Amino acid sequence: MRTTLTAATVAFGMAATSLAAQTTLILGEAGPNRGARAEATQAFADDVAARTNGDVTIDIQWGGALFKADAALQGVSDGVADLGTIIGVYFPQEMVAYDIADLPLLNSDAWVGMRATDELMRTDPAITENLAVQDLVYLGTFTTSAVNIGCKGAAIRTVDDVSGLKVRGVGAYGDVFRDLGANMVAMPIYDAYQGLDTGLLDCSQGYSYAVAALKQQEVMSSYTILNWGQVGALGIFMNKFAYDALTPEQQTALNEAGVGMADTLGELINADNDAAVQTMKDAGVEVIELDAAERDKLVERGAPYIDAWVEQATAAGLDGAGMLATYRELLDKYTAERDAQGYPWTR
């Protein structure tokens, strides 16, 4: 009996060691398994598996199977999932640091914005501590890409053209449209097609790839490329307890794969946006590029909302002014890198 028990114990120990060597992490994603961001998320999971030689695999639960977008922070923090996509706008207090990526700064390049946001989130100790208190660890960032505006029966050629129009807009960008005299209509982007078609909306704030994906070019007569800013506070975060349970080598693999997300999504979303603009042109939509002087008026109008963020971040115990200065420097850094070397996928 003693020999049998000893053999069983050794066998169990070997099995336990084998199981411990392979870790499956659950990732909660509120969005569907399609589109550029979904492809970048899957590429992240594949990259983690490759970097760890299969020791760490990620099981992605799509379509809000574990939690909806407005419950993602609690879901990851509480360990419902090991990691998940968190959208900053749903958590303005908890994600105040991350919300710097949503500010209406002069920053319309998707890759530049993601790389600047990623470096800030990784290198600022105060941000790391702020997240740790919430049992969160930052892993990597996405973006919705540049904010533009499409209209039916109207055209935005100057900022004054927004006045009096019924506009769907969100965040600080929508606030600026309101300040310019637009009549703001609360409506999800997914309902903008019907809103434009029925006249409930004159214009809708959005993103080029989303216009094509939602077939909004069918109900638009004009589309204005603002060359202004983007909404970039959405990315993958991990439960801190789950992260701390990994080996240092596995943590490094997750972080390096997270950095690579910006390059993957940057290539995909740039291609999707270019294709979407061509789709609009083919459908007879007038594509307008806002004059730089008019664009600068939008940037100026957005300044009070940037100042308000600095105050909010400072009230949360962060160095709001210092973070903003660093973020601007990072935007300049990656803009200069792009101009000198091109995008990573073209080098």
QUIDA-V851888 format. One record per pair of residues at least 6 apart in sequence whose C-alpha atoms are under 8 Angstrom apart, sorted by the first residue. I is the first residue (numbers start at 1). J is the second residue. D is the distance in Angstrom with one decimal. If there is no record, write none. Layout:
BEGIN
i->[I/I]
j->[J/J]
d->[D/D]
END
This chain:
BEGIN
i->[21/22/22/22/22/23/23/23/24/24/24/24/25/25/25/25/25/25/25/26/26/26/26/26/26/26/27/27/27/27/27/27/27/27/27/28/28/28/28/28/28/28/28/28/28/28/28/29/29/29/29/29/29/29/29/29/29/29/29/30/30/30/30/30/30/30/30/31/31/31/31/32/32/32/33/33/33/36/36/36/36/37/37/39/40/40/40/41/42/43/43/44/44/44/44/45/45/46/46/47/48/48/48/48/48/48/49/49/49/49/51/52/52/52/56/66/66/66/67/69/69/69/69/70/70/70/72/72/72/73/73/75/76/76/76/76/76/76/76/77/77/77/77/77/77/78/78/79/81/82/82/82/83/83/83/83/84/84/84/85/85/85/85/86/86/86/86/87/87/87/88/88/88/88/88/88/89/89/89/89/92/96/96/96/96/97/97/97/98/98/98/99/99/100/100/100/101/101/101/101/101/101/102/102/102/102/102/102/103/103/103/103/103/103/104/104/104/104/104/104/104/104/104/104/105/105/105/105/105/106/106/106/106/107/107/107/107/107/107/108/108/108/108/108/108/108/109/109/109/109/110/110/110/110/110/110/110/110/111/111/111/111/111/112/112/112/112/113/113/113/113/114/114/114/114/114/115/115/115/116/116/116/116/116/117/117/117/118/118/118/119/120/120/120/120/121/121/121/122/122/126/127/128/128/131/131/132/135/135/135/136/136/136/136/137/137/137/137/137/138/138/138/139/139/139/139/139/139/139/139/140/140/140/140/140/140/140/140/140/141/141/141/141/141/141/141/141/141/142/142/142/142/142/142/142/143/143/143/143/143/143/144/144/144/144/145/145/145/145/145/146/146/146/146/146/146/146/147/147/147/147/147/147/147/147/147/147/148/148/148/148/148/148/148/148/148/149/149/149/149/149/149/149/149/149/149/150/150/150/150/150/150/150/150/150/151/151/151/151/151/151/151/151/152/152/152/152/152/152/152/152/153/153/153/153/154/154/154/154/155/155/155/155/155/156/156/156/156/156/156/157/157/157/157/157/158/158/158/159/159/159/159/159/160/162/162/162/162/163/163/163/163/164/164/164/165/165/165/165/165/165/166/166/166/166/166/166/166/166/167/167/167/167/167/167/167/167/167/167/168/168/168/168/168/168/168/168/168/168/168/169/169/169/169/169/169/169/169/170/172/172/173/174/174/176/176/176/177/178/179/185/189/189/190/192/192/192/193/193/193/193/195/196/196/196/196/196/197/207/208/208/208/208/208/209/209/209/209/209/209/211/211/212/212/212/217/217/217/217/218/220/221/221/221/222/222/222/222/223/223/223/223/224/224/224/224/225/225/225/225/226/226/226/227/227/227/228/228/228/236/243/263/263/267/277/280/280/281/309/310/310/310/311/312/313/313/314/314/341]
j->[55/54/55/56/57/55/56/57/56/57/58/59/56/57/58/59/81/82/83/58/59/60/61/81/82/83/58/59/60/61/81/82/83/84/85/60/61/62/64/65/66/67/72/81/83/84/85/60/61/62/63/64/65/66/67/68/69/84/85/62/63/64/65/67/68/69/85/38/62/63/64/38/62/63/39/62/63/265/268/269/272/142/265/265/261/264/265/261/60/261/264/257/258/260/261/57/58/57/58/257/56/57/58/253/254/257/55/56/57/58/253/249/250/253/250/75/80/81/75/85/86/87/90/87/90/91/84/85/86/86/91/81/82/83/84/136/237/238/239/134/135/136/238/239/240/135/239/239/239/238/239/242/236/237/238/239/236/237/238/234/235/236/237/234/235/236/237/233/234/235/95/96/98/99/233/234/95/99/171/233/99/309/312/313/316/127/313/318/117/121/233/232/233/233/309/324/113/117/230/231/232/233/171/172/230/231/232/233/172/229/230/231/305/306/172/173/228/229/230/299/302/303/305/306/228/229/299/302/306/227/228/229/299/113/227/228/229/230/331/145/146/147/227/228/229/230/145/146/229/230/143/144/145/146/230/266/269/270/262/263/265/266/343/331/334/335/338/143/230/232/331/141/142/143/232/262/259/262/334/327/330/331/333/334/141/232/327/140/141/259/330/323/326/327/330/127/128/138/128/138/318/318/137/138/137/138/240/239/240/241/237/238/239/240/237/238/239/240/243/236/237/238/235/236/237/238/254/255/258/259/235/236/237/255/257/258/259/261/262/232/233/234/235/236/258/259/261/262/232/233/234/235/261/262/265/230/231/232/233/234/235/207/230/231/232/207/230/231/232/269/207/208/227/228/229/230/231/205/206/207/225/226/227/228/229/230/231/205/206/207/208/223/224/225/226/227/156/203/204/205/206/207/223/224/225/226/203/204/205/206/220/221/222/223/224/196/202/203/204/220/221/222/223/196/197/202/203/219/220/221/222/202/220/221/222/202/203/221/222/161/221/222/223/224/162/222/223/224/288/290/224/288/289/290/291/290/291/294/180/294/295/297/298/180/177/180/181/182/180/181/182/183/181/182/183/181/182/183/201/202/203/182/183/184/185/200/201/202/203/177/182/183/184/185/201/202/203/204/205/174/184/185/186/187/189/192/201/203/204/205/175/177/184/185/186/204/205/206/205/302/305/302/184/205/298/301/302/184/184/301/201/204/206/214/201/204/216/214/215/216/219/201/202/203/204/219/220/219/273/272/273/274/276/277/269/272/273/275/276/277/217/276/276/279/280/279/280/283/285/283/285/284/285/286/285/286/287/288/285/286/287/288/287/288/289/290/287/288/289/290/289/290/295/289/290/295/295/298/299/258/251/344/345/345/287/286/287/287/320/320/321/324/320/320/319/320/320/321/347]
d->[6.0/7.2/4.3/5.8/7.7/6.0/4.8/6.3/5.8/4.8/5.6/6.7/7.3/6.2/4.7/6.0/7.8/5.7/7.4/5.8/4.9/6.1/7.2/5.3/5.2/6.4/6.6/6.0/4.7/6.0/5.8/6.1/4.8/4.8/7.9/6.2/5.1/6.6/7.0/7.4/5.9/6.9/7.6/5.9/6.5/4.5/6.6/7.0/5.9/5.0/6.2/5.8/7.8/7.8/7.8/8.0/7.8/5.8/5.6/6.1/4.7/3.8/7.3/6.7/5.3/5.3/7.4/7.7/6.1/4.7/6.5/7.1/5.6/4.6/7.7/6.0/7.2/6.5/5.8/6.1/7.7/7.3/6.5/8.0/6.2/5.9/5.5/7.5/7.9/7.7/7.7/5.7/6.7/7.5/6.2/6.9/5.5/7.8/8.0/5.8/6.7/6.9/7.8/5.9/5.8/5.9/6.8/5.5/5.2/7.6/5.7/8.0/6.5/6.6/7.4/7.9/7.3/7.5/6.6/7.9/7.0/7.0/7.8/7.9/5.7/7.9/6.9/6.9/5.7/6.0/7.8/6.2/6.1/5.6/6.2/7.5/7.5/6.4/5.4/6.5/5.3/6.0/7.8/5.4/7.7/8.0/7.5/6.2/7.7/5.8/5.4/6.1/6.8/5.5/4.0/5.9/5.4/5.7/6.5/6.8/5.3/4.4/6.4/5.6/5.7/6.2/6.8/6.0/4.3/6.8/5.5/7.7/6.5/5.8/5.0/5.8/7.9/7.1/7.8/7.3/7.2/7.9/7.4/6.1/7.9/6.5/6.6/7.8/7.9/7.3/5.7/7.9/5.4/7.3/7.6/7.5/7.4/6.3/7.7/6.4/4.8/5.1/7.8/7.8/6.5/4.5/5.4/5.7/6.7/7.7/7.8/7.5/7.5/6.1/6.4/6.3/7.3/5.4/7.1/6.7/5.7/7.7/7.8/7.2/7.1/5.6/6.5/7.5/7.9/7.8/5.2/5.4/6.5/6.5/7.8/6.1/4.5/6.7/7.4/7.0/4.9/7.5/5.6/5.4/4.3/5.7/7.1/6.8/7.9/8.0/6.6/7.9/5.0/6.8/7.5/6.0/7.8/7.5/6.2/6.8/7.9/4.9/8.0/6.3/5.4/6.0/7.7/7.8/7.9/7.2/6.6/6.2/6.3/6.6/7.0/5.6/7.9/6.3/7.0/6.6/5.0/5.4/8.0/6.8/7.3/7.9/7.2/6.4/6.1/7.0/7.8/8.0/7.6/6.6/7.8/6.5/7.3/7.1/7.3/7.3/6.6/7.7/7.1/7.7/6.2/7.6/6.8/5.8/4.9/7.1/6.4/5.6/5.0/4.9/5.5/5.0/6.3/5.5/7.4/6.6/4.6/6.4/7.6/5.5/5.3/6.9/6.9/5.6/5.2/7.7/5.6/5.3/7.2/7.3/8.0/4.2/5.9/6.5/7.7/7.7/7.4/6.1/4.0/6.3/7.3/7.9/6.9/6.6/6.3/7.3/5.6/5.2/7.3/6.5/7.1/7.4/6.1/4.1/6.8/6.4/8.0/7.0/6.7/5.6/6.1/6.6/5.3/6.5/7.2/7.5/6.2/7.9/7.1/7.1/5.5/4.3/7.3/6.8/5.7/5.5/7.9/7.0/7.8/6.9/5.9/5.1/7.2/5.8/5.5/5.8/7.3/7.5/6.0/5.2/5.4/7.7/8.0/6.6/5.6/4.4/5.8/7.8/5.9/5.4/6.9/7.5/5.4/5.4/6.6/7.4/6.4/7.8/5.7/4.1/6.1/7.5/5.5/4.0/6.4/5.4/6.1/5.3/6.3/6.3/8.0/5.6/6.4/6.5/4.6/4.8/6.5/7.0/7.8/6.1/7.9/6.9/7.8/7.3/7.0/7.3/7.8/5.6/7.4/7.5/6.5/7.9/7.9/6.2/7.8/7.9/7.4/7.0/7.9/6.0/7.8/7.0/7.7/5.9/7.3/6.2/7.8/7.4/7.3/6.9/6.8/6.6/6.6/5.6/5.8/4.1/4.7/7.8/5.8/5.0/6.1/7.8/5.1/5.8/7.9/5.9/7.2/6.1/4.7/5.8/6.4/7.3/5.1/5.0/6.4/7.9/6.2/6.0/5.0/5.8/5.8/6.0/4.8/5.5/7.4/7.4/5.8/5.0/6.2/6.2/7.9/7.6/6.9/6.4/4.6/5.9/7.7/7.6/6.8/7.4/7.5/6.4/5.1/7.9/7.5/7.1/6.4/7.4/7.6/7.7/7.2/6.2/6.1/7.9/6.2/8.0/7.4/7.8/7.3/7.2/7.5/6.6/7.6/7.4/7.6/5.4/6.6/5.0/6.0/6.9/7.9/6.2/7.3/5.6/7.9/7.9/5.1/7.9/5.7/6.4/7.5/5.5/4.8/7.8/5.3/8.0/6.4/7.1/5.3/7.0/7.5/7.8/5.5/6.7/6.8/7.1/6.4/7.4/4.8/6.2/5.1/4.5/5.9/7.3/6.8/6.1/4.9/6.0/5.9/4.6/5.7/6.5/7.4/6.1/4.8/6.1/6.5/5.3/6.4/7.8/7.3/7.0/6.4/7.5/7.1/8.0/6.9/6.7/7.3/6.8/7.7/7.8/7.6/6.8/7.5/4.5/5.8/7.5/6.8/7.7/6.8/5.0/5.0/7.8/6.9]
END
